[in-house]
């Protein structure tokens, strides 16, 4: 067990405050994209400015699980883009009431756009006398088989895809490998993550963390009578460090069934998660939340649901309304809309002949924003250093709204040529808007120097910034 994890675990078990890494006096952001999903960069708010949580827009049903090997308890979907192909993996399963109609199987579908999906006829496994199906795995780990493309530079060709899957009664989580994402085999005969205290009956998440150069896994366990989440790391995907509990400072204890933690592809130093709040005293309803982390252990978790069941009766019952794993960049159907983020959620779980998967969309980086009303508001950042020559913003204003930016030195004094009076009002709705002052957009002479950014907003949302 590494020293940091040992210290963290000891403090948690003792009921102590989770240790928080001391922030540097000057935060180095270089050229990375920074999302305003937390207060990490913000020193103070002014006027009506505040962080607000956004909710995705409901779209179409992309799949109904109506095949004989699927059914109304099909679930634990995993989505990712792999080159030009979008991949979906999921459990096929069906119940008649509380009785299992057939054993679970792991299925595969693919798409060219993330919206229209096809089940390839793979011919790998027999189901009720026929191999005409899209089943890619049967056996250990089938209940919650969760794959990912391994981008590690040391990854062997035969292990280009990896997965975790398994239950407590199977001994824990098993490691799997595949060269093509279709034909799978066990990496070891015994489970690689196991403990008497863990539950594992959830969508347990593995991935390669390219920023920190290690594998990470997030999985469900019991903590003081509540369903909660633990995390661990590995260098080889077979030997894992002692797991640590996630920490959520400032929020109440709740049942968290799934976690859906993943690096955000446009800013991979950030982890985003869509944990499922489970409500056992409300007929086992679930709903997705949103949380973020900069170290993979301490998360800022919002209390409000990001997808409400709404007027859809297929979402108001036991274990519908989960958010599945994966954020896909897909084409918007709006004229000039560019691309957006798609995520997926389930409906009609335990009901009817087959469950449904519905797509939802966010604008790029659109989870949380700094928002101000028409009367105005502002934020001031902590001192930062950057690399690059221009400041780009993901920003949305009303027709009457605006955003202006002032660059200050570390002491808070406006830098000549970059004061608020030098910045014409910026208005519109763009994912990648370049800020220009009266002298132009070039800020290269300030690169590497500690600066503060003052954003003054009116009827506007600021989602992200990046120096390029």
Buried (B, 14 or more C-beta within 10 A) or exposed (E): EEEBBEBBBEBBEEEEEBBEEEEEEBBEBBEBBBBBBBBBBBEEBBBBBEBEBBBBEBBEEBBBBBBEBBBBBBBBBBBBBEEEEBBBBBBBBBBEEEEEEBBBBBBBBBBEEBBEBEBEEBEBBEBEEEEEBBBBBBBBBBBBBBBBBBEBEEBEEEBBBBBBBBBBEBBBBBBBBBBEBBEBEBBEEEBBBBBEEBBBBBBBBBBBBBEBEBBBBBBBBEBEEEBBBBBBBBEEBEEBBBBBBBBBEEEEEBBBBBBBBBBBBBBBBBBBBBBBBBBEEEEBBBBBBBBBBBEBBBBBBBEEBBBBBEEBEBBBBEBBBBBBBBBBBBEBEEEEEEBBBBBBBBBBBBBBEBBBBBBBBBBBBBBBBBBBBBEBBBBBBBBBBBBBBBBBBBBBBBEEBBBBBBBBBBEEEBBEBBBBEBBEEBBBBBBBBEBBBEEEEEBEEBBEBBBBBBBBBBBBBBBBBBBE
